[in-house]
Amino acid sequence: MPTAIRERHKLTPEEALSFDHFSIANVASAMHQLEESGACDGSCEGYSDIFTYNRWQALGFQVQKGQHGARLGIIVQNEKEDEQGNIKRISRPWTTTVFCRHQVSSKNDASVRSHTSAQ
């Protein structure tokens, strides 16, 4: 029976700030959804102020209780092993949720903007 190869590790802060792919459409969609919900005042920038839950965690921040993020459609790339042992790359649609800096608080009382000032 084919098995999916899935490895998940915790992101380091450096990994949380690096991206393999950029999507202007996803940034626009996230900003629109967050502004419409009142979670963001329009001052957030994609890829520096808007991250997934796991990326905020890696940066030392916690999404505040009760906050709702923006849902984005993405394509996820996975590897799957077939019956002959060959590894094949497959793509599938997925959704992810992102939050802006106005929806998080620091785990160690540092400024929420401190991670962007170091760039």
Buried (B, 14 or more C-beta within 10 A) or exposed (E): EEEEEEEEEEBEEEEBBEEEEEBEEBBEBBBEBBBEEEBBEEEBEBEEBBBBBEBBBBBBBEBEEEBEBBEBEEEEEEEBBEEEEEEEEEEEEEEBEBBBBBBBEBEEEEEBEEBBEEE
